Amino acid sequence: MAKITAEMVKALRELSGAGVMECKRALEETDGDIETATALLRERGQAAAAKRAGREANEGLVASYIHTGGKIGVLIEINCETDFVARTAEFQRLVRELAMQVAGLRPVYPTIESIPAEVLEAKRAELAASDTAAGKPEVIRAQIVEGQLKKWFTEVVLLEQPFRDQDRSVGELVTEAIAKTGENIKVRRFVRFELGD
């Protein structure tokens, strides 16, 4: 068993944002392996976020972001459970990063669930009729359509988009924030304005 030092706990805490005791326990469970402990904390954060998913989130912030040059602007509403969390610097940073994501990558919908059923069915039909899927056996065509639909989600759904140049999605960023704050966080809605559009 590796000796868990304060420096190791501090390093893991900076990487994960988890509490001191959570970091210490994770390091003890992984025999001092920081990478494995980070993954373990991420899994626990996702489990905690899943538990909180049904809780009401009626507080939060409506924020604006105007991109340099004043040609692109975003209004975004992010909800949490209490105004205490809404006032924290960490929550406000999350809101700003999500607004910048909307400005840069132009998502249309906050979540997959927010896509209207008729839009989703029309996209499915379009993909099924495409050259890639046409003429293939039904089972393979269904797999092709689902794969292309997932790719389309990463273009038009905010929570499915990759976050900046990182190996995580915006949804994973929000899940990490839920784990850190201990509250449910939801991207309620956003509007993106572009000059001349």
N, C-alpha and C positions, 0 to 999 in steps of 0.2 A: 504494500500500500504506500503510495507516494505521500510525502508530507505536503499538506496544503498550506501555502504561505499567504500572508496578507496581500503580497504583490500579485499572486495568481488570482485571488478573489477580486482584487481591484481591476485587473486586466479583463477578466470575464465580465465584470459589472459594466465596464466602459463599452465592451462589445455588445452586450445584450440589453443593458438598461434594467436588468432584474435586480431585486433586492440583495443585500449582502448575504443573508442567511440562505436564500435560494441559490445564489452562486456557490456558496460554500458546500451546500448539500449536493449540487450538481457535480462539482469537482470531486467530492468524495466518492460519488457513485461511478464516476468515469475514471477513477484512479489518477486524477490530476491532468487529464487530457483536455485542453481548452477547446479544441475544435469539436470534440464529441460532446462536451458539456454545453457548448453553444447550441448545438443541434438539439440536445435534450431540453434545454430551456425554451427553444423555439417550439418544439412539440408540445410542451406543457402550456405555453402561451396560446397555441392554437386550440388546445383542449379547453382552456379557461375562456377563450373567446367564444367557443361553441356553446358553453354553458350560459354565457351572457347574451347570446343572440336574441333571445325572446324578450329581453327586458326593454322597457320603454326608454326611448332616448328623445326627450322633448326639450332639452336645453341645448346649448351650443353656440355657434357663431354663424353669422352671415358676413362674409368678408369679400373684399374686392382686391383684384390684382390688375395693375396696368403695366403692360410690358414696356420696356425701354423704347422710347420713340412715340409712345401714345397711340399706336395703330392697332393694338390688340388689348382687350380688356376682358376680365372674367368676374362674374359674381357667383359665389358658391356658398351653399348652406351645408354645414357639417354639424350633426347633432351628437350629444352625449347625454348622460343621465343627470348631471348636476352642473349648476353654474360655477361651482368651485373648480371643477376640472376644466370647464370652458375658459376660465381666466388664467390657467397655467401657461407658462411659456412653451412647454412641450406641445400642448394641444394647439396653441396658436401657430407654432412652427409647422405642425402637421397640416393645418388648414392652408397655410401659405404654400407649402410644397404641393398640395393637391391642386390649388388654384394655378400654380405655375405649370403643372402637368397638363391641366385642361388647356391652358394657353398654348403650350408647345405641341401637344399630340392630338388635339381636336377630337376628343371622344364625343359621342353623341348621347350615350346613356350612362347613368352611374353604375348600374348593375345589370346582370343578365335578366333578372326578374323584371326589370323596368322596361324591357323591350316589348312593345305592343305585340300581341299574339299574331296579328295580321302581318306585321313587318317580318316577324320571325318565319312565319309560314311562307311568305313570298320569297324570302332569301333562301329557304330550304328548297323551294320549287326551282328557283333560278340555278342553284348549285346542282340539283339533280338533272337539270336539262343541259348543263354545261358539257363541253366536249370531253372534259376529263372523266365525267361520270357516265355519259351516254354510252350505251352499248355494252356496259359491264353487267355481270350477273347482279341480281338484286342485293345480295349480302354485301358484295364488294362495293356496290354503288352507295349503299347506306353508310359504310365505313368511310368512303371518300367524302360524302356529304358532311358527316359528323366532323371529320378532320378539317375540312375547309371552313365549317361553321366555327370551330374553335379558333382557327386563324383569324376569321372575321371578327370574333369577339375581342381579340387582342388589339384590333384596330379601332373598334367603335365603343367598347365598354371600358369605362375608367378603371374599375377594380381589376380588370383582366389585363390591362396594359403593363408592359415592363416598366418599372420605376427607374427613370433616367438610364444610366449605363450599368445598372446593377443586375445581379442574377436573381432578382425577386420582383414580384408583381406589386402593383399599387395595393391590391387586396392584402398581400402579406404585410405590407407596411402598416396598413390600418389594423390588422390582427396584432401586430407587435405593439401598436399604441394601445389597443384594448388590454393586452396583457400588462403593460406598464401602468396604465391608469386604473385598472380594475373596474372599468365601466364599459358599457356597450357604446360603440361609436358607429354612426351611420352617415354615409354620404347621401344626403337627402335629394339635392338637385343642384344644377349649375346652369349658367348661361354664358356662352362665349361670344364676344363681339369682335368683329374685325372690320376695320375701316374699308368701306366700299363693298362689303359683302352683304 
